[in-house]
């Protein structure tokens, strides 16, 4: 009998030892063949824990946190220009009092409250409201506009304003990553990303002076006047227009370089308007047809097809058929370059122009005048 108990005890001991080893080293063996019940657990795979504040690889969060607070939404309203006409009110009733509304974006450029946006965002507006990223709202007044570049400067009066950090748009390269920040369709502040698709885009028929940054970052209605930044959160341009057949984003957007926008803003704040040089010529691209018509042998430059009588160019001896190759020592290869160089001249200060006239180099000293402001169409009364 003792032998049986001893054998039984040894067997139980061995079985318990085996169960302990299996449970410790291979616990999954014990669960095989079990039917899961409602109280079972689900095996999931989780990413490793990340310390708070750590950015995901490739994240633009740092750039957004720096730039986004200085991008504002702009709401505008305007009454119909004929709403005060008694005959208009007689025929249209209360509809004459209905306000036309618009929306856009803007960028806070200084602690004093100067906001840069597009002229077409605020043009014709009777009331302008600026909404900050922190939800503060305030009215804004127009300091000045520049239809030639489609820029406008507003002024708001609030304390502790976030300010955009300006970058160097002249150092941008095709392929650089950029962010577009604005208020598309009025849904609220939105950030999209893309690359610089091209530089120096012109002859698009958008503005008088065109030197656009082209990007494939999504830009939609309501983004106008918003910021185009680099991945460091520095302002590179003011989003202005899109190429679209549907009215929505098609991957072709245009921004005014911050180098141009800054000059326009400073001139408006200082003078109330943009002061540009003007010489009174009608330039044209140097095509083989025009070269043959005027007997020009030059292969590079901008041909003058017309000269305004008694204008600065006429007074300096510039004639139709002359080819301007340099302004102030800087080459001019296209009409856009010539217009930009002339616009940058200081009225009243003589500047050397290099011309080619029937195969000979000619020097002319031109004293530019101030460019006349474009005439605004009269509103019906």
C-alpha positions as CSV (number, residue, x, y, z in Angstrom):
1,X,0.0,0.0,0.0
2,X,2.8,2.4,0.8
3,X,4.4,1.7,-2.5
4,X,1.1,2.7,-4.3
5,X,0.9,5.9,-2.4
6,X,4.6,6.6,-3.1
7,X,4.0,6.0,-6.8
8,X,0.9,8.2,-6.8
9,X,2.7,11.0,-5.1
10,X,5.6,10.8,-7.6
11,X,3.2,10.8,-10.5
12,X,1.3,13.9,-9.3
13,X,4.6,15.7,-8.6
14,X,5.9,15.0,-12.1
15,X,2.6,16.1,-13.7
16,X,2.5,19.4,-11.6
17,X,6.1,20.1,-12.5
18,X,5.4,19.5,-16.2
19,X,2.3,21.8,-16.1
20,X,4.3,24.5,-14.4
21,X,7.1,24.4,-17.0
22,X,4.6,24.5,-19.9
23,X,2.6,27.3,-18.3
24,X,5.8,29.3,-17.8
25,X,7.6,28.7,-21.1
26,X,4.7,28.1,-23.6
27,X,1.5,29.5,-22.2
28,X,-0.1,29.6,-25.7
29,X,-0.2,25.8,-25.7
30,X,-2.7,25.8,-22.9
31,X,-5.1,28.0,-24.9
32,X,-5.2,25.9,-28.0
33,X,-8.6,24.3,-28.8
34,X,-10.5,26.6,-26.5
35,X,-13.7,28.2,-27.9
36,X,-13.6,32.0,-27.2
37,X,-16.4,33.2,-25.0
38,X,-18.0,36.7,-24.7
39,X,-15.6,37.6,-21.9
40,X,-12.4,36.9,-24.0
41,X,-9.8,39.4,-25.0
42,X,-8.7,40.5,-28.5
43,X,-5.1,40.5,-29.5
44,X,-4.0,43.8,-31.1
45,X,-0.7,45.3,-32.2
46,X,0.1,48.8,-31.0
47,X,2.8,51.2,-32.1
48,X,5.6,51.9,-29.6
49,X,4.8,54.6,-27.1
50,X,6.0,58.1,-28.2
51,X,7.1,60.7,-25.8
52,X,4.7,63.7,-25.6
53,X,5.7,66.5,-28.0
54,X,7.6,64.2,-30.4
55,X,6.8,64.9,-34.0
56,X,6.0,62.1,-36.4
57,X,8.5,61.7,-39.3
58,X,7.8,64.1,-42.1
59,X,5.4,66.2,-40.0
60,X,4.9,69.9,-40.8
61,X,3.4,70.6,-37.4
62,X,6.3,72.9,-36.3
63,X,5.9,75.0,-39.4
64,X,2.1,75.2,-38.9
65,X,2.4,76.1,-35.2
66,X,4.7,79.0,-36.2
67,X,2.8,80.4,-39.2
68,X,-0.9,79.5,-38.7
69,X,-1.7,81.9,-35.8
70,X,-0.8,84.9,-38.1
71,X,-3.2,83.8,-40.9
72,X,-6.6,85.3,-40.5
73,X,-10.0,84.9,-42.2
74,X,-11.6,87.9,-43.8
75,X,-15.3,88.4,-44.2
76,X,-16.6,91.3,-46.3
77,X,-20.1,92.7,-47.1
78,X,-21.3,95.3,-49.6
79,X,-24.6,96.7,-50.4
80,X,-25.8,96.9,-54.0
81,X,-24.5,100.2,-55.4
82,X,-28.0,101.2,-56.5
83,X,-29.7,100.2,-53.2
84,X,-30.4,103.9,-52.3
85,X,-32.0,104.6,-55.6
86,X,-35.8,105.1,-55.1
87,X,-36.6,103.6,-58.5
88,X,-34.4,100.6,-57.7
89,X,-36.2,100.1,-54.4
90,X,-39.6,100.6,-56.1
91,X,-38.9,97.7,-58.6
92,X,-36.8,95.4,-56.3
93,X,-38.2,96.2,-52.9
94,X,-36.2,94.9,-49.9
95,X,-33.9,93.0,-52.1
96,X,-32.0,96.3,-52.6
97,X,-31.0,96.1,-49.0
98,X,-29.6,92.6,-49.1
99,X,-25.8,92.6,-48.7
100,X,-23.4,90.9,-51.0
101,X,-20.9,88.9,-48.9
102,X,-17.4,87.6,-49.7
103,X,-14.6,85.8,-47.9
104,X,-10.9,85.4,-48.1
105,X,-7.7,85.2,-46.0
106,X,-5.0,87.5,-44.9
107,X,-1.6,87.6,-43.1
108,X,-0.7,89.7,-40.0
109,X,2.6,91.3,-41.0
110,X,3.4,93.5,-38.0
111,X,2.5,94.0,-34.3
112,X,0.9,97.3,-35.2
113,X,-1.9,95.4,-36.9
114,X,-1.1,95.7,-40.6
115,X,-2.7,92.8,-42.5
116,X,-1.8,91.9,-46.1
117,X,-4.4,90.4,-48.4
118,X,-5.5,90.5,-52.0
119,X,-7.1,93.6,-53.5
120,X,-9.9,91.5,-55.0
121,X,-10.8,90.2,-51.5
122,X,-11.7,93.6,-50.2
123,X,-12.5,95.5,-53.4
124,X,-15.9,97.3,-53.1
125,X,-16.5,96.1,-49.6
126,X,-18.4,98.4,-47.2
127,X,-17.6,96.4,-44.1
128,X,-14.6,94.1,-43.4
129,X,-14.3,91.7,-40.5
130,X,-11.1,89.9,-39.6
131,X,-11.3,86.7,-37.6
132,X,-8.1,85.5,-35.9
133,X,-7.0,81.9,-35.4
134,X,-7.7,82.3,-31.7
135,X,-11.4,83.2,-32.6
136,X,-11.0,86.9,-31.8
137,X,-13.0,89.1,-34.2
138,X,-12.6,92.8,-35.1
139,X,-13.4,95.2,-37.9
140,X,-10.6,96.4,-40.3
141,X,-10.1,99.5,-42.3
142,X,-8.3,99.7,-45.7
143,X,-5.0,101.5,-45.6
144,X,-4.4,101.3,-49.3
145,X,-4.8,99.0,-52.3
146,X,-2.7,98.2,-55.4
147,X,-4.8,96.8,-58.2
148,X,-1.7,96.4,-60.4
149,X,-0.4,93.7,-58.1
150,X,-3.7,92.7,-56.6
151,X,-2.6,93.5,-53.0
152,X,-4.2,95.5,-50.2
153,X,-3.2,96.5,-46.8
154,X,-5.7,96.5,-43.9
155,X,-5.3,97.7,-40.3
156,X,-6.8,96.1,-37.2
157,X,-6.6,97.2,-33.5
158,X,-6.0,94.3,-31.2
159,X,-3.4,93.5,-28.5
160,X,-0.9,90.7,-28.5
161,X,-1.1,90.0,-32.2
162,X,0.7,87.0,-33.7
163,X,3.0,88.1,-36.5
164,X,4.2,86.2,-39.6
165,X,8.0,85.7,-40.0
166,X,9.1,86.7,-43.5
167,X,11.2,84.4,-45.6
168,X,13.4,85.0,-48.7
169,X,11.3,84.1,-51.8
170,X,14.3,84.8,-54.0
171,X,15.9,81.7,-52.7
172,X,13.0,79.4,-53.5
173,X,13.8,76.6,-55.9
174,X,11.5,74.4,-58.1
175,X,10.7,71.3,-56.1
176,X,10.9,73.0,-52.6
177,X,8.1,71.9,-50.3
178,X,5.6,74.6,-49.3
179,X,2.4,74.9,-47.2
180,X,-0.7,76.9,-48.1
181,X,-2.7,78.3,-45.2
182,X,-6.1,79.9,-45.5
183,X,-9.8,79.8,-45.2
184,X,-11.1,77.8,-48.3
185,X,-14.9,78.0,-48.8
186,X,-15.2,79.5,-45.4
187,X,-14.8,76.2,-43.6
188,X,-12.2,77.5,-41.3
189,X,-8.4,77.6,-41.3
190,X,-7.0,74.8,-43.4
191,X,-3.4,73.7,-44.2
192,X,-2.4,72.0,-47.4
193,X,1.0,71.0,-48.7
194,X,2.8,70.7,-52.0
195,X,5.9,71.8,-53.9
196,X,7.0,74.8,-55.9
197,X,6.0,73.8,-59.4
198,X,7.5,76.8,-61.3
199,X,8.9,80.3,-60.6
200,X,8.5,83.6,-62.5
201,X,5.1,82.8,-64.1
202,X,3.8,85.7,-66.1
203,X,1.6,86.7,-69.0
204,X,-1.4,85.0,-67.3
205,X,-3.6,88.0,-67.6
206,X,-4.2,88.1,-63.9
207,X,-2.3,91.3,-62.8
208,X,-0.5,94.1,-64.6
209,X,2.7,93.0,-62.9
210,X,3.1,89.2,-62.7
211,X,6.0,87.2,-61.3
212,X,4.1,84.3,-59.7
213,X,5.2,81.3,-57.7
214,X,3.3,78.3,-59.0
215,X,2.5,75.5,-56.6
216,X,0.4,72.3,-56.5
217,X,-0.6,72.9,-52.9
218,X,-4.4,72.9,-52.9
219,X,-5.7,76.5,-53.1
220,X,-9.4,77.0,-53.4
221,X,-11.8,80.0,-53.3
222,X,-11.3,81.6,-49.8
223,X,-7.6,81.0,-49.8
224,X,-7.0,84.3,-51.6
225,X,-4.8,86.5,-49.5
226,X,-3.6,83.6,-47.3
227,X,0.0,82.5,-46.7
228,X,2.3,80.3,-48.8
229,X,5.1,79.3,-46.4
230,X,8.2,77.1,-46.5
231,X,8.5,74.1,-44.2
232,X,10.1,76.3,-41.6
233,X,6.9,78.4,-41.4
234,X,8.4,81.4,-43.1
235,X,6.2,83.5,-45.5
236,X,7.2,82.9,-49.1
237,X,4.1,84.4,-50.9
238,X,0.5,85.6,-50.8
239,X,-1.8,83.0,-52.4
240,X,-3.7,84.9,-55.1
241,X,-5.2,82.8,-57.9
242,X,-5.8,79.3,-59.2
243,X,-6.1,77.8,-62.7
244,X,-9.4,75.9,-62.7
245,X,-12.2,75.0,-65.1
246,X,-14.5,74.0,-62.3
247,X,-13.7,76.7,-59.7
248,X,-12.0,74.2,-57.4
249,X,-8.4,73.1,-57.0
250,X,-6.7,71.4,-60.0
251,X,-3.2,71.5,-58.7
252,X,-2.2,74.8,-60.3
253,X,-2.1,77.7,-57.9
254,X,-0.3,81.0,-58.0
255,X,1.2,83.2,-55.2
256,X,2.8,86.6,-55.2
257,X,6.4,86.4,-53.9
258,X,6.9,87.9,-50.5
259,X,9.7,90.1,-51.9
260,X,7.1,91.9,-54.1
261,X,4.4,91.9,-51.4
262,X,6.7,93.5,-48.9
263,X,7.6,96.3,-51.2
264,X,4.0,97.0,-52.0
265,X,3.0,97.0,-48.3
266,X,5.8,99.3,-47.3
267,X,5.0,101.7,-50.1
268,X,1.3,101.8,-49.2
269,X,2.0,102.3,-45.5
270,X,4.5,105.0,-46.2
271,X,2.8,106.9,-49.1
272,X,-0.8,105.6,-49.1
273,X,-0.2,104.1,-52.5
274,X,2.4,102.3,-54.5
275,X,4.8,104.6,-56.2
276,X,6.2,103.1,-59.4
277,X,8.4,104.4,-62.2
278,X,6.9,105.0,-65.7
279,X,8.6,106.0,-69.0
280,X,5.7,106.0,-71.5
281,X,6.5,103.2,-73.9
282,X,4.6,100.3,-75.5
283,X,6.9,97.2,-75.3
284,X,6.6,93.9,-77.2
285,X,8.4,90.6,-77.2
286,X,11.2,90.5,-79.8
287,X,9.6,88.1,-82.3
288,X,11.1,87.4,-85.7
289,X,8.1,89.1,-87.3
290,X,8.6,92.4,-85.3
291,X,12.4,92.2,-85.8
292,X,11.8,92.1,-89.6
293,X,9.2,94.8,-89.5
294,X,11.5,97.3,-87.7
295,X,14.8,96.0,-89.3
296,X,16.2,94.9,-86.0
297,X,19.2,92.6,-85.8
298,X,19.2,92.1,-82.0
299,X,18.5,88.6,-80.8
300,X,17.7,89.5,-77.2
301,X,15.8,92.3,-75.5
302,X,12.4,94.0,-75.6
303,X,11.3,95.9,-78.7
304,X,9.5,99.2,-78.4
305,X,6.5,99.4,-80.7
306,X,5.2,102.8,-79.5
307,X,6.4,105.8,-77.6
308,X,4.1,108.3,-75.9
309,X,4.8,111.9,-77.1
310,X,6.3,114.2,-74.4
311,X,6.8,111.2,-72.1
312,X,10.0,110.4,-70.3
313,X,11.2,107.9,-73.0
314,X,10.4,110.3,-75.9
315,X,12.3,113.1,-74.0
316,X,15.3,110.7,-73.7
317,X,15.3,110.0,-77.5
318,X,13.9,106.5,-77.4
319,X,12.1,105.6,-80.7
320,X,9.8,102.9,-82.0
321,X,11.9,100.0,-83.2
322,X,14.5,100.4,-80.5
323,X,15.4,97.3,-78.5
324,X,16.0,97.8,-74.8
325,X,18.6,95.3,-73.6
326,X,19.4,96.8,-70.2
327,X,17.9,99.1,-67.5
328,X,20.3,100.4,-64.9
329,X,22.8,97.7,-65.9
330,X,20.3,94.9,-65.5
331,X,19.4,92.7,-68.5
332,X,15.8,92.8,-69.8
333,X,14.9,89.7,-71.8
334,X,11.1,89.8,-71.6
335,X,8.3,92.4,-71.4
336,X,7.6,91.2,-67.8
337,X,11.2,91.9,-66.8
338,X,11.2,95.3,-68.5
339,X,7.9,96.3,-66.7
340,X,9.2,95.1,-63.4
341,X,12.5,97.0,-63.7
342,X,10.8,100.2,-64.8
343,X,8.3,100.0,-62.0
344,X,11.1,99.7,-59.5
345,X,12.7,103.0,-60.6
346,X,12.4,106.0,-58.5
347,X,10.5,108.8,-60.2
348,X,12.7,111.8,-60.9
349,X,16.1,110.0,-60.8
350,X,17.8,109.5,-64.1
351,X,18.7,105.9,-65.0
352,X,20.9,104.6,-67.9
353,X,19.2,102.5,-70.6
354,X,21.1,100.4,-73.1
355,X,19.4,100.1,-76.5
356,X,20.1,98.5,-79.8
357,X,19.1,100.6,-82.8
358,X,19.7,99.1,-86.3
359,X,22.6,97.0,-85.1
360,X,24.3,99.7,-83.1
361,X,24.5,100.0,-79.3
362,X,22.9,103.3,-78.0
363,X,23.0,104.7,-74.5
364,X,20.1,106.8,-73.2
365,X,19.5,108.5,-69.9
366,X,15.9,108.3,-68.9
367,X,14.3,110.2,-66.0
368,X,11.2,108.2,-65.1
369,X,7.9,109.8,-64.0
370,X,5.4,108.3,-61.5
371,X,3.2,105.7,-63.0
372,X,-0.4,106.9,-63.2
373,X,-2.9,105.0,-61.1
374,X,-5.3,102.9,-63.2
375,X,-8.7,104.4,-63.6
376,X,-11.4,102.7,-61.6
377,X,-14.7,102.2,-63.5
378,X,-17.5,104.5,-62.2
379,X,-20.1,102.7,-60.2
380,X,-23.7,103.2,-61.1
381,X,-25.6,105.6,-58.9
